């Protein structure tokens, strides 16, 4: 990477000026106005799945869309590339990267996983790695990441080593211990761990992982490359890619950072590997560096990549900016989680310090959740009959393991609740009352058996 393409952005760009945080903070009524497009009456406590975008950012997006539609050629040749670079510069500063050309904008974390894993797969296919060398991942990795490993790595001769994480989890030490055991297993029989994939915040069940410590362990144990899947991170926890120390780090901007769907950043630490990273959609920019390849993958709507500055304007209307939002979301989701657990006589899935803007809350055993299909049916029932949108996680009680109990039996279901700036106490009370009604009326077991 000695000869940089200037279209990647200025490599020596350091610190841009941070937008000023407003001295007049946003009011509750203004927050309601910003999210007035949300369907009325729905307790939307599932920000973790699809995120949310305020009206002011949607309007900024609409202006970019109109600008393109008015004069597509002028927009492509004179505007698009520069505006994407401007967004990348903002992200570079937010995540404390050294260089703008370490940051690419892609559709989502799934796309980023494909970018990272296809270069691993090529190394297996070309004989650079030995057959049965391995990729290490958490057993609860996002399903799309598992499918990418299957598509790119295992079919090329690589193997998979899974880290079985405990849940409910009581401490970071439990995770670190299991991770070390799995590294030892991955290196058995002379194998090399070519890539470790570590979640920053797992999706289901949701837990904040001690990612810096796990990356440090990987370095000490000779793991060749480390990819942090941080789909839920930016806007939810502090992101400092130099502190984390991974080779690759991805986070969605449309989940907790208020961008419209869909856009994510992929950080690739500058190294000899950088030139081997390519977008899976090959267009005429192939070979010009991943940031340039990603900035043009054919005719499509790029507007979600252009509104990062509008998002900064929105978050800086809140006291403390994005850091203040993260702090309040964490405090509120812990408060709501404890309220629900107390009402239902259940438990939290992790200590408060191991959650961010989401937390797992045990559901009453009398709901009779006995399978993943039961969990999905309960989620649909809550949506259709109670206007509550929340993911449900099934946790089987395994033979020989001590499960968590409430007064009536083993807890086999957990709700993953989120908190974002638009949520109110009434959203969680609605969920609480729906579960209590299902339990008190004895309808839950019947409902799951009938459907």
BAGUDREN-751259 format. One record per residue (C-alpha): x, y, z; residue in one letter. Coordinates in nm, 4 decimals, padded with zeros to 6 digits. Layout:
<recs>
u = X v = Y w = Z r = A
...
</recs>
This chain:
<recs>
u = 00.0000 v = 00.0000 w = 00.0000 r = X
u = 00.2908 v = 00.2329 w = -00.0650 r = X
u = 00.1109 v = 00.4035 w = -00.3546 r = X
u = -00.2254 v = 00.5140 w = -00.2232 r = X
u = -00.5210 v = 00.5934 w = -00.4472 r = X
u = -00.6126 v = 00.9509 w = -00.3509 r = X
u = -00.9792 v = 00.8621 w = -00.3888 r = X
u = -00.9478 v = 00.6541 w = -00.0729 r = X
u = -00.9135 v = 00.9793 w = 00.1224 r = X
u = -00.6115 v = 01.1575 w = 00.2635 r = X
u = -00.3992 v = 00.8955 w = 00.4387 r = X
u = -00.2445 v = 01.1537 w = 00.6673 r = X
u = -00.5813 v = 01.2913 w = 00.7757 r = X
u = -00.5760 v = 01.3035 w = 01.1525 r = X
u = -00.8225 v = 01.4880 w = 01.3693 r = X
u = -01.1157 v = 01.6697 w = 01.2138 r = X
u = -01.3088 v = 01.9158 w = 01.4244 r = X
u = -01.5818 v = 01.7570 w = 01.6310 r = X
u = -01.9302 v = 01.9059 w = 01.5847 r = X
u = -02.0375 v = 02.1232 w = 01.8706 r = X
u = -02.2922 v = 01.9760 w = 02.1086 r = X
u = -02.5978 v = 02.1971 w = 02.1307 r = X
u = -02.6397 v = 02.4163 w = 02.4365 r = X
u = -03.0166 v = 02.3681 w = 02.4019 r = X
u = -03.0893 v = 01.9996 w = 02.4362 r = X
u = -03.3646 v = 01.8153 w = 02.2547 r = X
u = -03.6995 v = 01.7981 w = 02.4358 r = X
u = -03.9225 v = 01.4942 w = 02.4858 r = X
u = -04.1775 v = 01.6342 w = 02.2401 r = X
u = -03.9042 v = 01.6859 w = 01.9811 r = X
u = -03.7908 v = 01.3258 w = 02.0281 r = X
u = -04.1496 v = 01.2111 w = 01.9693 r = X
u = -04.1629 v = 01.4228 w = 01.6536 r = X
u = -03.8378 v = 01.2734 w = 01.5259 r = X
u = -03.9847 v = 00.9224 w = 01.5538 r = X
u = -04.3475 v = 01.0017 w = 01.4704 r = X
u = -04.3207 v = 00.7712 w = 01.1682 r = X
u = -04.3099 v = 00.4703 w = 01.4038 r = X
u = -04.6339 v = 00.2733 w = 01.4072 r = X
u = -04.8528 v = 00.4110 w = 01.6888 r = X
u = -04.9426 v = 00.1800 w = 01.9740 r = X
u = -04.6573 v = -00.0686 w = 01.9232 r = X
u = -04.4205 v = -00.1271 w = 02.2159 r = X
u = -04.1071 v = -00.1292 w = 02.0025 r = X
u = -03.8468 v = -00.2652 w = 02.2442 r = X
u = -03.6422 v = -00.4345 w = 01.9724 r = X
u = -03.4077 v = -00.1640 w = 01.8473 r = X
u = -03.1305 v = -00.4240 w = 01.8336 r = X
u = -03.2721 v = -00.5988 w = 01.5279 r = X
u = -03.3274 v = -00.3216 w = 01.2751 r = X
u = -03.2348 v = 00.0010 w = 01.4516 r = X
u = -03.4205 v = 00.3266 w = 01.4065 r = X
u = -03.3753 v = 00.6464 w = 01.2102 r = X
u = -03.5008 v = 00.9921 w = 01.3151 r = X
u = -03.7083 v = 01.2062 w = 01.0817 r = X
u = -03.4407 v = 01.4727 w = 01.0369 r = X
u = -03.1946 v = 01.2105 w = 00.9103 r = X
u = -03.4598 v = 01.0594 w = 00.6822 r = X
u = -03.5142 v = 01.4052 w = 00.5356 r = X
u = -03.1408 v = 01.4432 w = 00.4742 r = X
u = -03.1435 v = 01.1053 w = 00.3017 r = X
u = -03.4367 v = 01.2116 w = 00.0862 r = X
u = -03.2461 v = 01.5209 w = -00.0281 r = X
u = -02.9524 v = 01.3063 w = -00.1405 r = X
u = -03.1901 v = 01.0737 w = -00.3249 r = X
u = -03.3518 v = 01.3682 w = -00.5036 r = X
u = -03.0145 v = 01.5180 w = -00.5915 r = X
u = -02.9205 v = 01.1920 w = -00.7617 r = X
u = -03.2536 v = 01.1607 w = -00.9423 r = X
u = -03.2367 v = 01.5182 w = -01.0734 r = X
u = -02.9005 v = 01.4693 w = -01.2439 r = X
u = -02.7523 v = 01.1196 w = -01.2016 r = X
u = -02.4406 v = 01.1822 w = -01.4102 r = X
u = -02.3475 v = 01.5001 w = -01.2273 r = X
u = -02.4108 v = 01.3291 w = -00.8940 r = X
u = -02.1926 v = 01.0316 w = -00.9840 r = X
u = -01.9005 v = 01.2247 w = -01.1314 r = X
u = -01.9006 v = 01.5319 w = -00.9051 r = X
u = -02.0560 v = 01.4395 w = -00.5704 r = X
u = -02.0863 v = 01.0740 w = -00.4716 r = X
u = -01.7232 v = 00.9777 w = -00.4169 r = X
u = -01.6374 v = 01.2918 w = -00.2216 r = X
u = -01.9410 v = 01.2590 w = 00.0028 r = X
u = -01.8676 v = 00.8928 w = 00.0804 r = X
u = -01.5097 v = 00.9917 w = 00.1649 r = X
u = -01.6416 v = 01.2645 w = 00.3949 r = X
u = -01.8523 v = 01.0055 w = 00.5790 r = X
u = -01.5509 v = 00.7755 w = 00.6087 r = X
u = -01.3457 v = 01.0575 w = 00.7600 r = X
u = -01.6114 v = 01.1117 w = 01.0276 r = X
u = -01.6172 v = 00.7395 w = 01.1091 r = X
u = -01.2375 v = 00.7287 w = 01.1142 r = X
u = -01.2341 v = 00.9873 w = 01.3928 r = X
u = -01.5238 v = 00.8278 w = 01.5828 r = X
u = -01.3494 v = 00.4897 w = 01.6014 r = X
u = -00.9946 v = 00.6275 w = 01.6467 r = X
u = -00.8490 v = 00.4698 w = 01.3331 r = X
u = -00.5139 v = 00.5984 w = 01.2090 r = X
u = -00.6002 v = 00.6358 w = 00.8400 r = X
u = -00.9083 v = 00.7094 w = 00.6326 r = X
u = -00.8199 v = 00.4305 w = 00.3921 r = X
u = -00.8578 v = 00.1816 w = 00.6775 r = X
u = -01.2333 v = 00.2527 w = 00.6709 r = X
u = -01.4746 v = 00.1235 w = 00.4062 r = X
u = -01.8520 v = 00.1664 w = 00.3951 r = X
u = -02.0517 v = -00.1452 w = 00.3105 r = X
u = -02.4148 v = -00.2507 w = 00.3396 r = X
u = -02.4008 v = -00.4392 w = 00.6687 r = X
u = -02.1980 v = -00.6682 w = 00.8922 r = X
u = -02.2955 v = -00.9658 w = 00.6759 r = X
u = -02.1221 v = -00.8067 w = 00.3763 r = X
u = -01.8149 v = -00.7346 w = 00.5876 r = X
u = -01.8007 v = -01.0960 w = 00.7047 r = X
u = -01.8067 v = -01.2080 w = 00.3419 r = X
u = -01.5172 v = -00.9725 w = 00.2608 r = X
u = -01.3036 v = -01.1077 w = 00.5434 r = X
u = -01.3935 v = -01.4732 w = 00.4998 r = X
u = -01.3514 v = -01.4858 w = 00.1241 r = X
u = -00.9839 v = -01.3897 w = 00.1601 r = X
u = -00.9461 v = -01.6666 w = 00.4183 r = X
u = -01.1185 v = -01.9082 w = 00.1810 r = X
u = -00.8882 v = -01.8077 w = -00.1053 r = X
u = -00.5856 v = -01.8824 w = 00.1108 r = X
u = -00.7166 v = -02.2335 w = 00.1751 r = X
u = -00.8045 v = -02.2865 w = -00.1908 r = X
u = -00.4635 v = -02.1632 w = -00.3099 r = X
u = -00.2740 v = -02.3835 w = -00.0655 r = X
u = -00.1400 v = -02.1004 w = 00.1502 r = X
u = -00.3121 v = -02.2622 w = 00.4502 r = X
u = -00.3029 v = -02.6304 w = 00.5364 r = X
u = -00.6173 v = -02.8371 w = 00.5034 r = X
u = -00.7952 v = -02.8595 w = 00.8380 r = X
u = -00.6357 v = -02.5427 w = 00.9735 r = X
u = -00.9159 v = -02.3747 w = 01.1574 r = X
u = -01.1343 v = -02.0686 w = 01.2070 r = X
u = -01.2322 v = -02.0003 w = 01.5693 r = X
u = -01.5742 v = -01.8517 w = 01.6438 r = X
u = -01.8220 v = -01.8190 w = 01.9292 r = X
u = -02.0978 v = -02.0799 w = 01.9180 r = X
u = -02.3555 v = -01.7999 w = 01.9306 r = X
u = -02.2069 v = -01.6132 w = 01.6335 r = X
u = -02.4630 v = -01.4544 w = 01.4026 r = X
u = -02.6131 v = -01.7140 w = 01.1701 r = X
u = -02.5078 v = -01.5246 w = 00.8557 r = X
u = -02.1455 v = -01.5360 w = 00.9736 r = X
u = -02.1722 v = -01.9122 w = 01.0231 r = X
u = -02.3103 v = -01.9445 w = 00.6692 r = X
u = -02.0229 v = -01.7345 w = 00.5319 r = X
u = -01.7736 v = -01.9677 w = 00.7010 r = X
u = -01.9549 v = -02.2588 w = 00.5407 r = X
u = -01.9564 v = -02.0910 w = 00.1986 r = X
u = -01.5977 v = -01.9646 w = 00.1930 r = X
u = -01.3918 v = -02.1669 w = 00.4405 r = X
u = -01.5146 v = -02.5212 w = 00.5045 r = X
u = -01.5764 v = -02.5933 w = 00.1368 r = X
u = -01.2140 v = -02.4904 w = 00.0713 r = X
u = -01.0813 v = -02.7351 w = 00.3313 r = X
u = -01.0795 v = -02.5297 w = 00.6504 r = X
u = -01.2296 v = -02.6457 w = 00.9791 r = X
u = -01.4295 v = -02.4686 w = 01.2499 r = X
u = -01.3579 v = -02.4534 w = 01.6226 r = X
u = -01.6495 v = -02.3280 w = 01.8322 r = X
u = -01.6200 v = -02.1544 w = 02.1692 r = X
u = -01.9109 v = -02.2700 w = 02.3846 r = X
u = -02.0079 v = -01.9726 w = 02.5988 r = X
u = -02.2126 v = -02.0129 w = 02.9150 r = X
u = -02.5564 v = -01.8534 w = 02.9466 r = X
u = -02.6746 v = -01.7121 w = 03.1746 r = X
u = -02.3300 v = -01.5698 w = 03.2345 r = X
u = -02.2036 v = -01.4360 w = 03.5660 r = X
u = -01.8650 v = -01.2849 w = 03.4831 r = X
u = -01.6176 v = -01.2049 w = 03.2080 r = X
u = -01.3851 v = -01.4659 w = 03.3573 r = X
u = -01.6293 v = -01.7413 w = 03.2542 r = X
u = -01.6042 v = -01.6291 w = 02.8919 r = X
u = -01.2253 v = -01.5890 w = 02.9023 r = X
u = -01.1844 v = -01.9383 w = 03.0485 r = X
u = -01.3925 v = -02.1030 w = 02.7745 r = X
u = -01.2121 v = -01.9032 w = 02.5068 r = X
u = -00.8721 v = -02.0239 w = 02.6269 r = X
u = -00.9919 v = -02.3851 w = 02.6266 r = X
u = -01.1128 v = -02.3509 w = 02.2689 r = X
u = -00.7858 v = -02.1987 w = 02.1504 r = X
u = -00.6046 v = -02.4981 w = 02.2962 r = X
u = -00.8473 v = -02.7276 w = 02.1124 r = X
u = -00.8091 v = -02.5314 w = 01.7875 r = X
u = -00.4304 v = -02.5679 w = 01.7977 r = X
u = -00.4397 v = -02.9416 w = 01.8668 r = X
u = -00.2824 v = -03.1903 w = 01.6262 r = X
u = -00.0530 v = -02.9253 w = 01.4826 r = X
u = -00.3311 v = -02.7125 w = 01.3399 r = X
u = -00.3076 v = -02.3356 w = 01.3090 r = X
u = -00.5878 v = -02.0953 w = 01.3920 r = X
u = -00.5939 v = -01.8779 w = 01.0815 r = X
u = -00.8770 v = -01.6512 w = 01.1933 r = X
u = -01.0644 v = -01.5836 w = 01.5164 r = X
u = -01.4095 v = -01.4240 w = 01.4883 r = X
u = -01.5117 v = -01.2524 w = 01.8102 r = X
u = -01.8403 v = -01.0741 w = 01.8732 r = X
u = -01.8174 v = -00.7433 w = 02.0592 r = X
u = -02.1831 v = -00.7788 w = 02.1619 r = X
u = -02.3471 v = -01.1116 w = 02.0892 r = X
u = -02.6891 v = -01.0974 w = 01.9268 r = X
u = -02.8862 v = -01.3824 w = 02.0867 r = X
u = -02.8351 v = -01.4129 w = 02.3732 r = X
u = -02.7054 v = -01.0573 w = 02.4039 r = X
u = -02.3903 v = -01.0158 w = 02.6146 r = X
u = -02.1039 v = -00.7645 w = 02.5952 r = X
u = -01.7895 v = -00.9708 w = 02.5374 r = X
u = -01.4491 v = -00.8760 w = 02.6905 r = X
u = -01.3210 v = -00.8268 w = 02.3373 r = X
u = -00.9933 v = -00.6505 w = 02.4176 r = X
u = -00.8856 v = -00.9321 w = 02.6475 r = X
u = -00.9821 v = -01.1998 w = 02.3940 r = X
u = -00.7887 v = -01.0233 w = 02.1166 r = X
u = -00.4878 v = -01.0012 w = 02.3497 r = X
u = -00.5108 v = -01.3759 w = 02.4125 r = X
u = -00.5261 v = -01.4394 w = 02.0369 r = X
u = -00.2067 v = -01.2415 w = 01.9840 r = X
u = -00.0295 v = -01.4237 w = 02.2639 r = X
u = -00.1381 v = -01.7631 w = 02.1252 r = X
u = -00.0299 v = -01.6921 w = 01.7684 r = X
u = -00.3739 v = -01.6633 w = 01.6091 r = X
u = -00.2997 v = -01.5264 w = 01.2640 r = X
u = -00.5893 v = -01.2829 w = 01.2095 r = X
u = -00.8687 v = -01.1479 w = 01.4303 r = X
u = -01.2055 v = -01.0231 w = 01.3049 r = X
u = -01.4397 v = -00.8520 w = 01.5511 r = X
u = -01.8056 v = -00.8716 w = 01.4521 r = X
u = -01.9380 v = -00.5669 w = 01.6333 r = X
u = -02.2727 v = -00.5350 w = 01.4556 r = X
u = -02.4334 v = -00.3777 w = 01.7646 r = X
u = -02.1384 v = -00.1718 w = 01.8871 r = X
u = -02.1181 v = 00.1808 w = 01.7463 r = X
u = -02.3697 v = 00.4005 w = 01.9260 r = X
u = -02.4061 v = 00.1337 w = 02.1944 r = X
u = -02.0572 v = 00.1020 w = 02.3466 r = X
u = -01.7310 v = 00.2884 w = 02.3082 r = X
u = -01.5477 v = 00.1843 w = 01.9911 r = X
u = -01.1717 v = 00.2379 w = 01.9751 r = X
u = -01.0219 v = 00.0097 w = 01.7121 r = X
u = -00.6655 v = 00.0729 w = 01.8290 r = X
u = -00.7534 v = -00.0287 w = 02.1846 r = X
u = -00.9335 v = -00.3397 w = 02.0583 r = X
u = -00.6325 v = -00.4324 w = 01.8448 r = X
u = -00.8080 v = -00.6542 w = 01.5873 r = X
u = -00.7161 v = -00.6785 w = 01.2188 r = X
u = -01.0779 v = -00.6273 w = 01.1112 r = X
u = -01.3702 v = -00.4651 w = 01.2889 r = X
u = -01.7223 v = -00.4124 w = 01.1569 r = X
u = -02.0218 v = -00.2327 w = 01.3039 r = X
u = -02.3600 v = -00.1446 w = 01.1592 r = X
u = -02.4405 v = 00.2246 w = 01.1487 r = X
u = -02.8141 v = 00.1591 w = 01.1139 r = X
u = -02.8637 v = -00.0282 w = 01.4430 r = X
u = -02.7559 v = 00.2064 w = 01.7240 r = X
u = -02.6120 v = 00.5017 w = 01.5317 r = X
u = -02.9395 v = 00.6227 w = 01.3742 r = X
u = -02.8459 v = 00.5846 w = 01.0066 r = X
u = -03.1165 v = 00.4595 w = 00.7701 r = X
u = -03.0744 v = 00.1018 w = 00.6528 r = X
u = -02.8463 v = -00.0214 w = 00.5499 r = X
u = -02.4866 v = 00.0864 w = 00.6091 r = X
u = -02.1902 v = -00.0393 w = 00.8118 r = X
u = -01.8232 v = 00.0459 w = 00.8395 r = X
u = -01.5502 v = -00.2120 w = 00.7980 r = X
u = -01.2146 v = -00.1246 w = 00.9527 r = X
u = -00.9156 v = -00.3083 w = 00.8062 r = X
u = -00.5925 v = -00.2352 w = 00.9887 r = X
u = -00.3299 v = -00.1251 w = 00.7389 r = X
u = -00.1050 v = -00.4229 w = 00.6676 r = X
u = 00.0110 v = -00.6541 w = 00.3905 r = X
u = -00.3331 v = -00.8155 w = 00.4040 r = X
u = -00.5101 v = -00.4987 w = 00.2931 r = X
u = -00.4465 v = -00.5440 w = -00.0779 r = X
u = -00.6087 v = -00.8889 w = -00.0656 r = X
u = -00.9414 v = -00.7552 w = 00.0646 r = X
u = -01.2118 v = -00.7224 w = -00.2010 r = X
u = -01.5813 v = -00.6489 w = -00.2128 r = X
u = -01.7813 v = -00.9618 w = -00.3026 r = X
u = -01.9664 v = -00.7620 w = -00.5703 r = X
u = -01.7042 v = -00.7077 w = -00.8384 r = X
u = -01.7392 v = -00.3869 w = -01.0375 r = X
u = -01.5029 v = -00.1795 w = -01.2523 r = X
u = -01.3206 v = -00.0466 w = -00.9433 r = X
u = -01.1854 v = -00.3931 w = -00.8575 r = X
u = -00.8216 v = -00.3735 w = -00.7548 r = X
u = -00.8281 v = -00.0074 w = -00.6521 r = X
u = -00.8501 v = -00.0793 w = -00.2794 r = X
u = -01.1463 v = -00.1935 w = -00.0722 r = X
u = -01.2738 v = 00.1588 w = 00.0118 r = X
u = -01.2927 v = 00.2460 w = -00.3592 r = X
u = -01.4379 v = -00.0922 w = -00.4547 r = X
u = -01.7074 v = -00.0532 w = -00.1883 r = X
u = -01.7907 v = 00.3027 w = -00.2938 r = X
u = -01.9154 v = 00.1825 w = -00.6322 r = X
u = -02.0703 v = -00.1614 w = -00.6748 r = X
u = -02.3008 v = -00.0593 w = -00.9581 r = X
u = -02.6103 v = 00.1574 w = -00.9808 r = X
u = -02.7934 v = 00.1574 w = -00.6491 r = X
u = -02.9069 v = 00.3898 w = -00.3706 r = X
u = -02.5981 v = 00.5092 w = -00.1781 r = X
u = -02.7871 v = 00.7695 w = 00.0257 r = X
u = -02.7586 v = 00.5832 w = 00.3582 r = X
u = -02.3794 v = 00.6241 w = 00.3313 r = X
u = -02.4077 v = 01.0008 w = 00.2883 r = X
u = -02.6034 v = 01.0994 w = 00.6009 r = X
u = -02.3391 v = 01.0376 w = 00.8701 r = X
u = -02.2933 v = 01.4117 w = 00.9219 r = X
u = -02.6719 v = 01.4505 w = 00.9648 r = X
u = -02.6653 v = 01.1756 w = 01.2276 r = X
u = -02.3945 v = 01.3644 w = 01.4170 r = X
u = -02.6114 v = 01.6754 w = 01.4146 r = X
u = -02.8995 v = 01.4713 w = 01.5580 r = X
u = -02.7047 v = 01.2962 w = 01.8383 r = X
u = -02.5368 v = 01.6212 w = 01.9411 r = X
u = -02.8798 v = 01.7647 w = 02.0262 r = X
u = -02.8729 v = 01.5312 w = 02.3280 r = X
u = -02.6907 v = 01.6066 w = 02.6504 r = X
u = -02.3502 v = 01.4421 w = 02.6226 r = X
u = -02.3930 v = 01.3619 w = 02.2526 r = X
u = -02.3611 v = 00.9963 w = 02.1540 r = X
u = -02.1787 v = 00.9133 w = 02.4798 r = X
u = -02.4712 v = 01.0544 w = 02.6757 r = X
u = -02.7183 v = 00.8519 w = 02.4698 r = X
u = -02.5200 v = 00.5330 w = 02.5287 r = X
u = -02.5039 v = 00.5959 w = 02.9035 r = X
u = -02.8780 v = 00.6650 w = 02.9343 r = X
u = -02.9757 v = 00.3674 w = 02.7179 r = X
u = -02.7638 v = 00.1373 w = 02.9330 r = X
u = -02.9025 v = 00.2728 w = 03.2583 r = X
u = -03.2619 v = 00.2555 w = 03.1369 r = X
u = -03.2426 v = -00.0957 w = 02.9904 r = X
u = -03.0933 v = -00.2254 w = 03.3157 r = X
u = -03.3683 v = -00.0498 w = 03.5112 r = X
u = -03.6400 v = -00.1931 w = 03.2851 r = X
u = -03.4833 v = -00.5388 w = 03.2928 r = X
u = -03.4815 v = -00.5419 w = 03.6724 r = X
u = -03.8436 v = -00.4216 w = 03.6790 r = X
u = -03.9533 v = -00.7059 w = 03.4509 r = X
u = -03.7510 v = -00.9723 w = 03.6340 r = X
u = -03.8948 v = -00.8616 w = 03.9673 r = X
u = -04.2498 v = -00.8687 w = 03.8343 r = X
u = -04.2086 v = -01.2168 w = 03.6845 r = X
u = -03.9924 v = -01.3611 w = 03.9619 r = X
u = -03.7111 v = -01.4422 w = 03.7220 r = X
u = -03.3529 v = -01.3332 w = 03.6523 r = X
u = -03.1280 v = -01.1296 w = 03.4242 r = X
u = -02.9118 v = -01.3197 w = 03.1772 r = X
u = -02.5945 v = -01.1301 w = 03.2670 r = X
u = -02.4663 v = -00.8761 w = 03.5185 r = X
u = -02.5567 v = -00.5158 w = 03.4257 r = X
u = -02.1924 v = -00.4380 w = 03.3424 r = X
u = -02.2047 v = -00.7036 w = 03.0684 r = X
u = -02.4847 v = -00.5404 w = 02.8740 r = X
u = -02.5091 v = -00.2187 w = 02.6723 r = X
u = -02.8414 v = -00.1033 w = 02.5254 r = X
u = -02.9874 v = -00.4573 w = 02.5389 r = X
u = -03.0368 v = -00.7011 w = 02.8237 r = X
u = -03.1715 v = -01.0550 w = 02.8545 r = X
u = -03.4624 v = -01.1069 w = 03.0964 r = X
u = -03.5832 v = -01.4494 w = 03.2072 r = X
u = -03.9461 v = -01.5352 w = 03.1252 r = X
u = -04.1733 v = -01.7238 w = 03.3668 r = X
u = -04.1410 v = -02.1013 w = 03.3385 r = X
u = -04.5217 v = -02.1289 w = 03.3188 r = X
u = -04.5019 v = -01.9973 w = 02.9632 r = X
u = -04.3980 v = -02.3550 w = 02.8707 r = X
u = -04.1260 v = -02.2717 w = 02.6179 r = X
u = -03.9826 v = -02.6062 w = 02.5069 r = X
u = -03.8259 v = -02.5271 w = 02.1687 r = X
u = -03.7057 v = -02.2517 w = 01.9390 r = X
u = -04.0361 v = -02.2865 w = 01.7554 r = X
u = -04.2210 v = -02.2116 w = 02.0813 r = X
u = -04.0091 v = -01.8987 w = 02.1262 r = X
u = -04.0933 v = -01.7820 w = 01.7740 r = X
u = -04.4648 v = -01.8507 w = 01.8273 r = X
u = -04.4620 v = -01.6501 w = 02.1515 r = X
u = -04.2891 v = -01.3614 w = 01.9758 r = X
u = -04.5519 v = -01.3643 w = 01.6995 r = X
u = -04.8340 v = -01.3866 w = 01.9542 r = X
u = -04.6999 v = -01.0847 w = 02.1434 r = X
u = -04.6799 v = -00.8897 w = 01.8168 r = X
u = -05.0207 v = -00.9884 w = 01.6823 r = X
u = -05.2262 v = -00.9840 w = 02.0017 r = X
u = -05.0498 v = -00.7354 w = 02.2305 r = X
u = -04.8582 v = -00.5047 w = 01.9911 r = X
u = -04.5297 v = -00.5820 w = 02.1636 r = X
u = -04.2207 v = -00.6335 w = 01.9461 r = X
u = -03.9459 v = -00.8202 w = 02.1285 r = X
u = -03.7188 v = -01.1166 w = 02.0407 r = X
u = -03.7504 v = -01.4363 w = 02.2455 r = X
u = -03.4568 v = -01.6695 w = 02.3069 r = X
u = -03.4977 v = -02.0374 w = 02.3911 r = X
u = -03.2476 v = -02.1778 w = 02.6407 r = X
u = -03.2662 v = -02.5550 w = 02.6722 r = X
u = -03.1846 v = -02.7192 w = 03.0029 r = X
u = -02.9143 v = -02.9725 w = 02.9157 r = X
u = -02.8700 v = -03.3035 w = 03.0913 r = X
u = -02.6229 v = -03.2812 w = 03.3758 r = X
u = -02.6410 v = -02.9013 w = 03.3950 r = X
u = -02.8067 v = -02.6949 w = 03.6621 r = X
u = -03.0653 v = -02.4726 w = 03.5052 r = X
u = -03.2040 v = -02.1491 w = 03.6436 r = X
u = -03.5381 v = -02.1872 w = 03.8182 r = X
u = -03.8228 v = -01.9647 w = 03.9223 r = X
u = -04.0818 v = -02.0798 w = 04.1786 r = X
u = -04.2590 v = -02.3024 w = 03.9252 r = X
u = -03.9808 v = -02.4649 w = 03.7276 r = X
u = -03.6860 v = -02.4186 w = 03.4952 r = X
u = -03.6532 v = -02.0904 w = 03.3044 r = X
u = -03.6190 v = -02.1822 w = 02.9365 r = X
u = -03.7043 v = -01.8508 w = 02.7732 r = X
u = -03.5432 v = -01.5079 w = 02.7764 r = X
u = -03.6579 v = -01.1816 w = 02.6222 r = X
u = -03.3976 v = -00.9518 w = 02.4699 r = X
u = -03.5169 v = -00.6017 w = 02.5461 r = X
u = -03.3580 v = -00.2906 w = 02.3969 r = X
u = -03.3737 v = 00.0720 w = 02.5007 r = X
u = -03.3402 v = 00.3608 w = 02.2571 r = X
u = -03.4158 v = 00.7302 w = 02.2944 r = X
u = -03.7761 v = 00.6929 w = 02.1725 r = X
u = -03.8724 v = 00.4274 w = 02.4303 r = X
u = -04.0894 v = 00.5066 w = 02.7317 r = X
u = -04.1766 v = 00.3297 w = 03.0548 r = X
u = -04.5148 v = 00.2406 w = 02.9051 r = X
u = -04.3476 v = 00.0213 w = 02.6410 r = X
u = -04.2029 v = -00.2079 w = 02.9077 r = X
u = -04.5133 v = -00.2014 w = 03.1248 r = X
u = -04.7124 v = -00.3163 w = 02.8221 r = X
u = -04.4761 v = -00.6104 w = 02.7797 r = X
u = -04.4819 v = -00.6874 w = 03.1519 r = X
u = -04.8607 v = -00.6909 w = 03.1629 r = X
u = -04.8893 v = -00.9064 w = 02.8483 r = X
u = -04.6673 v = -01.1775 w = 02.9977 r = X
u = -04.8451 v = -01.1594 w = 03.3322 r = X
u = -05.1816 v = -01.1970 w = 03.1604 r = X
u = -05.0639 v = -01.4992 w = 02.9611 r = X
u = -04.9350 v = -01.6619 w = 03.2801 r = X
u = -05.2356 v = -01.5738 w = 03.4986 r = X
u = -05.4907 v = -01.6884 w = 03.2393 r = X
u = -05.3007 v = -02.0087 w = 03.1703 r = X
u = -05.3160 v = -01.9322 w = 02.7985 r = X
u = -04.9502 v = -01.9583 w = 02.7114 r = X
u = -04.9120 v = -02.3381 w = 02.7170 r = X
u = -05.2428 v = -02.3830 w = 02.5349 r = X
u = -05.1493 v = -02.1225 w = 02.2752 r = X
u = -04.8155 v = -02.2922 w = 02.2027 r = X
u = -04.9811 v = -02.6334 w = 02.1742 r = X
u = -05.2550 v = -02.5131 w = 01.9395 r = X
u = -05.0466 v = -02.3080 w = 01.6945 r = X
</recs>
